[in-house]
Structures are given as structure tokens and as C-alpha cells.
């Protein structure tokens, strides 16, 4: 359990470092004017093509699910083609 906590803490710290303190190439943030007339920097992670990170991750997840479903259909089709006498072995 303690090893898991260390691992999770390491990942969270790494994410914080990238999100809050990094000068990554093409990692963009937006500047908004606060209600008290001072500038505040608010970070909205974006990909180089301008997509928000959440949108990129959602698209990636959906593509991964599609690949898994497609592979599942292929495997089912292949399984149905195996002669029954070979399945009992």
C-alpha cells in the first residue's frame, strides 16, 4: 500500500510540474483580466493544434475503445471459423 501511495504521489507531482511550472514547447495558457483589474494567469492545457487536453484525451479514449471493439469482432469471427472438433482439444 505504501509503495502505491509513493507511486501515485510521484505521478501527481509530475503532472503538477508539467501543468503549472513548465515551459513545454506549444504548451499554451490564456491570460484573463481579473475583476480587480490585475492580470491573472490561468492555465488551460492545449495541444499544439489548439485542442484542449480533455478533448484530445476523450478522442484518444474513444479511438481506443473502437480498436478494442474491432479486434473483438475479428476474434469472434475467427473463432466461429474454427471447426468444432478443434475446439474440444
QUIBELNOR-V117129 format. One record per helix or strand of 2 or more residues. SS is the DSSP state (alpha for helix, beta for strand). FROM is the first residue (numbers start at 0). TO is the last residue. Records with the same first field share a line. If there is no record, write none. Layout:
SS: FROM-TO, FROM-TO
This chain:
alpha: 1-20, 52-79, 83-86
beta: 29-32, 38-41
